[in-house]
Amino acid sequence: MSSPEIEPPALYQAREPIFPRRVKGKFRNLKWAIMAIALTIYYITPWLRWDRGPNLPDQAVLVDIANRRFFFFMVEIWPHEFYFIAGLLIMAGLGLFLFTSAYGRVWCGYACPQTVWTDLFILTERWVEGDRNARVRLWNAKWDAHKLRLRLTKWVIWLVIAALTGGAWVFYFTDAPTLLGNLVTGHAHPVAYLTIAILTATTFVFGGFMREQICIYACPWPRIQAAMMDENTLTVAYRDWRGEPRGKGQKAPTEPEALTTAPALAKGDCIDCMACVNVCPMGIDIRDGQQLECITCALCIDACDEVMDKIGKPRGLIDYLALQDETAERAGEAPKPLTRHILRPRTILYFTLWAGIGVGLIVALFMRSPFDLNVTPVRNPLFVTLSDGAIRNTYEMRLRNKRGNPHDFTIVATDRQGAPLPDIVLTLEGLGADDVEVPADATHTQRIYLTAASGSALAGRERSDIQLWVEDRTDGVRSSVKTVFHGKEKP
């Protein structure tokens, strides 16, 4: 007799759909404001213009991959100045550490692109299908013409938002009006269409269907953030010592009722209305304690405060709370002021590092030279002996003019102390003078000849340290490069 087959246990739990309820309050209003600002900046920025002159693009923010430059309003970053981008990335990381150590996962709850676009998609879903109860009923209903119409309407709007998101991204990498015309007429590069398609698909799927799964399973930050937090970090928490034991329909008693209420019947402030759970976009119950899934969006605070107002209880049953405050409140002490939690050694250190890097980048930005100079000696051969016994060295110079108009530059050779070298002659290949004109926003390559007369000190030494100076004839800005002059050592 064969034994019945045992079905193996499921290794993965199917996703339970989450239908957050609409809520009003200060944190919800803050999220609306941040979402509006972030989306406005993202969609509008590529269309802003900035006049840089006739030789440069007029798009305010542009990642010019073809010419290997980055434009941000009046700032132009060249490839060799990538340290500015690296500095901004370091500042972003330190800023994330700073806010996490002070307020937990506020980045995740308010400004993360996944959160912003998920909020926008949920707003669309609520507008098409109704609030939480209506969406739950629609989810459980059988497929019919009404359900199909609502779903298709929602998906089409989601797709339009996703396409606008992908389209806005590619506009940062080329002139936006020109690219838009090429996209409409079908003349854009295939890479542009492919990029828009990929970003449209990911935005549509991540914001519409995966939502909290991206935060829980795909994003590494929930698993890293614990290292940035301590007992003074303010994060969303439930005051269980005030809310327990829970009871339905609890209202603040009137004065006569309070005199006749037996102490044994007293219950906590939580009436187990599930409002905090129904508004949570992650589908968790904050009353179960701090959880990896919590993104600190604080919508449960708004929901709970609204209920507390209705039943006549004080707000703050769910609130931003530090672990140290919990210990103090359980012991009957008053919690620390918010400034004591925020201004502490960890956050001060993060802010000091963040501000220091920012100040350094600003100083470096305004102190950088308007042109770049690079000089390389030609080493094959090291020198040439001319018919009159003079020694000639050859150098390759690359001079980059980073300004928006042509400039004339004068080239001079000196010793390492900046003193002129009277026994050396500088000539520029193909030019009769010692100055060169470099077009606007361009790099000029020039061959330089330095010739030391026969019998001079430079010609008679095997190696001499010298400097090549380049001076802008318009404003007198100078830059130099240290190099060497090779001569023929006397026997």
C-alpha positions in Angstrom: 0.0 0.0 0.0 1.6 3.3 -1.1 1.8 6.1 1.3 0.1 9.4 0.4 2.3 12.0 -1.2 3.1 14.9 1.2 3.1 18.2 -0.4 6.4 20.1 0.3 6.1 23.3 2.4 6.1 26.6 0.5 9.5 28.3 0.8 8.1 31.8 -0.1 5.0 33.5 1.2 2.7 35.1 -1.4 2.4 38.8 -1.2 -0.5 40.2 0.7 -1.8 43.3 -1.0 -1.7 46.5 1.0 -4.4 49.1 0.7 -3.4 52.2 2.8 -6.2 54.3 4.0 -6.3 58.1 3.4 -5.2 60.1 6.4 -4.9 63.8 7.3 -2.3 65.4 9.5 1.0 67.3 9.7 3.1 64.4 8.6 0.9 63.5 5.7 1.0 67.2 4.7 4.8 67.2 4.9 4.9 64.1 2.7 2.6 65.8 0.1 4.9 68.9 0.1 8.1 66.9 -0.3 6.5 64.8 -3.1 5.3 68.0 -4.9 8.7 69.7 -4.6 10.7 66.5 -5.6 8.5 65.8 -8.7 8.5 69.4 -9.8 12.3 69.6 -9.6 12.7 66.3 -11.4 10.3 67.1 -14.3 11.0 70.8 -14.7 14.8 71.0 -14.4 15.8 69.8 -17.9 13.7 72.6 -19.4 15.4 75.4 -17.5 17.7 77.6 -19.6 21.0 79.3 -18.6 22.8 81.6 -21.0 26.5 80.6 -21.2 27.3 82.4 -24.4 27.2 81.4 -28.0 29.7 78.5 -27.8 28.1 76.5 -24.9 24.8 74.8 -24.4 22.0 76.8 -22.7 20.5 74.0 -20.7 20.8 74.8 -17.0 21.5 71.2 -15.9 23.1 69.0 -18.5 25.2 65.8 -18.4 27.1 66.3 -21.7 28.4 62.8 -22.3 29.5 63.5 -25.9 31.9 66.3 -24.7 32.5 64.7 -21.3 31.3 67.7 -19.2 28.6 68.4 -16.6 26.8 71.7 -16.5 24.9 73.0 -13.4 23.7 76.5 -14.0 26.9 78.7 -13.8 29.2 75.7 -12.9 30.9 73.6 -15.5 32.6 70.3 -14.4 35.3 68.7 -16.7 36.3 65.1 -16.6 39.5 65.7 -14.7 37.4 67.5 -12.0 35.4 64.4 -11.1 36.5 65.0 -7.5 33.6 67.5 -7.3 31.1 64.7 -8.1 32.9 62.3 -5.7 32.6 65.0 -3.0 28.9 65.5 -3.6 28.4 61.7 -3.3 30.3 61.6 -0.1 28.2 64.5 1.2 25.0 62.6 0.2 26.2 59.6 2.2 27.1 61.6 5.3 23.8 63.4 5.0 22.0 60.1 5.0 24.0 59.0 8.1 23.2 62.4 9.8 19.4 62.2 9.3 19.3 58.5 10.1 21.2 59.0 13.4 18.8 61.8 14.3 15.4 60.6 13.0 15.8 57.0 11.8 14.7 56.2 8.3 13.3 59.6 7.4 14.9 59.4 3.9 13.0 56.2 3.2 9.7 57.7 4.6 9.8 61.1 2.8 12.3 61.6 0.0 13.3 58.2 -1.4 12.3 58.0 -5.1 10.6 54.6 -4.4 8.5 56.3 -1.7 7.7 59.4 -3.8 6.5 57.5 -6.9 4.7 54.9 -4.8 2.8 57.8 -3.0 1.9 59.2 -6.5 0.7 55.8 -7.7 -1.4 55.2 -4.5 -2.9 58.7 -5.0 -3.9 57.8 -8.5 -5.2 54.4 -7.3 -7.3 56.1 -4.7 -8.6 58.7 -7.2 -9.7 55.9 -9.6 -10.9 53.1 -7.3 -11.8 54.9 -4.0 -10.4 54.8 -0.5 -9.2 51.6 1.3 -12.6 49.9 1.8 -13.6 50.4 -1.8 -10.2 49.1 -3.1 -10.5 46.0 -0.8 -13.9 45.2 -2.2 -12.7 45.7 -5.7 -9.8 43.4 -5.1 -12.0 40.6 -3.8 -14.7 41.1 -6.5 -14.9 38.9 -9.5 -13.7 40.3 -12.8 -16.4 42.1 -14.7 -16.8 45.1 -17.0 -16.7 47.6 -14.0 -13.6 46.1 -12.4 -11.8 45.9 -15.8 -12.7 49.5 -16.6 -11.3 50.8 -13.3 -8.2 48.6 -13.5 -7.4 49.7 -17.1 -8.0 53.4 -16.2 -5.6 53.1 -13.3 -2.9 51.2 -15.3 -3.1 53.7 -18.2 -2.5 56.6 -15.8 0.3 54.7 -14.1 1.9 54.0 -17.5 1.7 57.7 -18.5 3.4 58.7 -15.2 6.1 56.0 -15.7 6.7 57.2 -19.3 7.0 60.8 -18.2 9.5 59.6 -15.5 11.6 57.7 -18.0 11.4 60.5 -20.6 12.4 63.2 -18.1 15.5 61.2 -17.2 16.9 61.2 -20.7 16.4 64.9 -21.1 19.2 65.5 -18.6 21.7 64.0 -21.1 21.0 66.1 -24.2 19.2 69.3 -25.2 15.7 68.7 -24.0 13.7 70.5 -26.7 15.7 69.0 -29.5 15.4 65.5 -28.0 11.7 65.9 -27.6 11.3 66.8 -31.2 13.4 63.8 -32.3 11.5 61.5 -30.0 8.1 62.6 -31.5 9.3 62.4 -35.1 11.1 59.1 -34.6 14.6 60.5 -35.3 16.1 60.0 -31.8 18.9 57.5 -31.2 17.7 54.0 -30.3 19.5 54.3 -26.9 17.1 57.0 -26.0 14.0 54.9 -26.8 15.6 51.9 -25.0 16.4 53.9 -21.9 12.9 55.4 -21.7 11.3 51.9 -22.1 13.4 50.4 -19.3 12.8 53.3 -16.9 9.1 53.3 -17.8 8.8 49.5 -17.1 10.7 49.7 -13.8 8.7 52.7 -12.6 5.4 51.0 -13.6 6.3 47.7 -11.8 8.1 49.1 -8.8 5.6 51.9 -8.0 2.4 50.0 -9.0 2.9 46.4 -8.0 6.0 45.8 -5.9 5.9 48.9 -3.7 6.9 47.8 -0.2 8.7 44.7 -1.5 11.4 46.9 -3.0 11.9 48.5 0.4 12.0 45.2 2.3 13.8 42.8 -0.1 15.6 44.9 -2.7 16.9 47.9 -0.7 20.0 47.2 1.5 19.5 50.3 3.7 17.1 48.7 6.2 19.8 46.3 7.1 22.5 49.0 7.3 20.6 51.7 9.1 20.9 50.0 12.5 24.6 50.9 12.6 23.6 54.6 12.4 21.1 54.5 15.2 21.5 54.5 19.0 19.3 55.0 22.1 18.9 58.7 21.3 17.7 58.3 17.8 14.1 59.5 17.4 11.9 57.0 15.5 8.2 56.2 15.3 7.2 54.1 18.3 4.1 53.1 20.3 3.8 54.0 24.0 2.5 50.6 25.1 2.8 51.6 28.8 0.1 54.1 28.1 -2.0 52.2 25.5 -2.2 48.8 27.1 -4.4 46.9 27.9 -6.3 47.8 24.8 -10.1 48.1 24.8 -12.8 48.9 22.3 -14.9 52.0 22.6 -12.8 53.6 25.4 -13.6 57.3 25.8 -12.4 59.8 28.4 -14.9 59.6 31.3 -16.7 62.6 32.6 -16.0 63.7 36.1 -19.0 61.8 37.7 -18.1 58.7 35.7 -14.5 58.9 36.8 -15.7 58.8 40.5 -17.7 55.6 40.0 -15.3 53.8 37.7 -13.5 50.9 39.4 -9.7 50.9 39.1 -9.8 47.2 38.0 -11.8 48.1 34.9 -9.3 50.8 33.8 -7.9 50.2 30.3 -5.2 51.9 28.2 -5.7 54.6 25.7 -5.5 52.3 22.7 -9.0 51.3 21.6 -7.6 48.8 19.0 -9.3 50.7 16.1 -6.5 49.5 13.7 -6.3 53.0 12.2 -2.5 52.9 12.6 -2.3 49.6 10.7 -4.8 50.7 7.9 -2.8 53.8 7.0 0.6 52.1 7.0 2.0 51.7 3.4 4.2 48.8 4.6 1.3 46.9 6.1 2.8 46.5 9.6 1.5 47.1 13.1 3.7 49.7 14.9 2.3 48.4 18.2 4.4 45.3 17.8 7.5 47.3 18.2 10.2 48.6 15.9 10.5 46.5 12.8 12.8 46.4 9.8 9.9 47.2 7.4 9.1 50.5 9.1 10.1 53.4 6.9 9.4 56.1 9.6 6.8 57.9 7.4 4.8 58.8 10.6 1.4 58.3 8.9 0.4 56.1 11.9 1.0 59.1 14.1 -1.5 61.2 12.2 -4.0 58.4 12.2 -3.6 57.8 16.0 -3.7 61.5 16.9 -7.0 61.8 14.9 -8.5 59.0 16.9 -7.2 60.4 20.2 -8.9 63.7 19.4 -12.2 62.0 18.8 -12.2 60.0 22.1 -10.9 62.9 24.1 -7.5 61.4 25.0 -4.1 63.2 24.7 -2.2 62.9 21.5 1.2 61.1 21.3 0.2 57.5 21.9 2.2 56.8 18.7 4.9 59.4 18.3 8.5 60.1 17.5 10.3 58.6 20.5 13.8 57.7 21.5 14.7 54.5 23.3 16.1 56.5 26.2 12.8 58.4 26.5 11.0 55.1 26.7 13.1 54.1 29.7 12.6 57.5 31.4 8.8 57.5 30.8 8.3 54.0 32.1 10.1 55.2 35.3 7.8 58.3 35.5 10.4 60.8 34.3 9.9 63.5 31.7 11.5 62.8 28.3 14.5 64.8 27.1 13.9 67.8 24.8 14.2 67.1 21.1 17.4 69.2 20.9 19.1 66.9 23.4 18.5 64.0 21.1 19.6 65.7 17.9 22.6 67.6 19.2 24.8 64.9 20.4 28.4 63.7 19.6 27.4 61.4 16.7 25.2 63.9 14.9 27.7 66.8 15.5 30.5 64.7 14.0 28.4 63.8 10.9 27.4 67.4 10.4 31.0 68.7 10.9 32.3 66.2 8.3 29.4 67.0 5.9 29.8 70.8 6.3 33.6 70.5 6.0 33.4 68.7 2.7 30.8 71.2 1.4 32.9 74.2 2.3 36.0 72.5 0.8 34.2 71.9 -2.5 32.9 75.5 -2.7 36.4 76.9 -2.0 37.9 74.6 -4.6 35.2 75.5 -7.1 35.8 79.2 -6.9 39.6 78.9 -6.7 40.1 76.7 -9.7 41.9 78.1 -12.7 39.9 79.2 -15.8 42.3 77.1 -17.9 44.2 73.9 -17.5 47.8 73.3 -18.5 49.6 70.0 -19.2 53.2 69.8 -20.6 54.9 66.5 -21.5 58.6 66.4 -22.7 59.2 64.5 -25.9 61.6 61.8 -24.8 62.6 60.2 -28.1 65.1 61.8 -28.5 65.6 63.7 -25.2 67.3 66.5 -27.1 68.6 67.4 -30.5 72.0 69.1 -31.2 71.6 71.7 -33.9 74.3 72.6 -36.5 75.5 75.5 -34.4 75.9 73.4 -31.3 72.7 74.6 -29.7 70.6 72.1 -27.7 66.9 71.9 -28.4 64.2 70.1 -26.3 60.7 69.5 -27.5 57.5 69.5 -25.4 53.9 68.7 -26.1 51.5 71.2 -24.4 47.8 70.7 -23.9 46.1 74.0 -23.0 42.3 73.9 -22.2 40.4 77.1 -22.2 37.4 76.6 -19.9 35.7 79.9 -20.7 33.0 80.7 -23.1 35.1 83.0 -25.4 38.5 82.8 -27.1 41.6 83.8 -25.1 45.2 84.6 -26.0 47.9 83.0 -23.9 51.6 83.9 -23.6 54.1 81.1 -22.8 57.4 81.8 -21.0 60.2 79.6 -19.7 61.8 80.3 -16.3 63.8 78.5 -13.6 62.2 76.9 -10.6 62.3 80.2 -8.7 60.5 82.0 -11.5 63.5 83.9 -12.8 63.8 84.4 -16.6 66.2 82.2 -18.6 68.1 84.7 -20.9 70.1 81.9 -22.6 67.1 80.0 -23.8 64.8 80.7 -26.8 61.2 79.5 -26.8 59.4 78.9 -30.1 56.0 77.5 -30.9 55.7 75.2 -33.8 53.8 76.8 -36.7 53.6 80.2 -34.9 55.9 83.1 -35.2 55.2 84.5 -31.7 55.3 83.2 -28.1 51.5 83.5 -27.7 48.7 81.2 -28.8 44.9 81.7 -29.2 42.7 79.0 -27.8 39.0 78.9 -28.9 36.2 79.0 -26.4 35.7 75.9 -24.3 38.3 74.0 -26.3 41.6 72.2 -25.8 44.6 73.3 -27.9 47.6 71.1 -28.5 50.8 72.9 -29.2 54.4 71.7 -29.8 57.0 73.9 -28.0 60.7 74.1 -28.7 63.2 75.3 -26.1 66.7 76.0 -27.5 69.8 76.6 -25.3 72.8 78.3 -27.0 76.0 76.4 -27.4 78.2 76.9 -24.4 75.3 78.0 -22.1 74.8 76.6 -18.6 71.7 74.7 -19.6 73.3 73.2 -22.7 76.2 71.9 -20.7 74.2 70.2 -17.9 72.6 66.8 -18.3 69.4 67.9 -16.5 68.1 71.3 -15.5 64.9 72.0 -13.6 62.7 74.6 -15.3 59.1 75.9 -15.4 56.8 76.7 -18.2 54.4 79.5 -17.5 51.2 80.3 -19.3 49.5 83.7 -18.8 46.1 84.8 -20.0 46.7 88.1 -21.7 43.2 89.2 -21.0 43.1 89.1 -17.2 46.7 88.1 -16.3 45.7 84.7 -14.7 48.9 82.5 -14.7 49.6 78.9 -14.3 52.8 76.9 -14.5 54.1 73.4 -14.9 57.4 72.1 -13.6 59.5 70.2 -16.2 63.2 69.5 -17.1 65.6 70.6 -19.8 68.0 67.9 -21.0 71.5 69.1 -22.2 74.7 67.5 -23.3 77.0 67.0 -20.3 80.5 68.1 -21.0 83.2 65.4 -20.8 
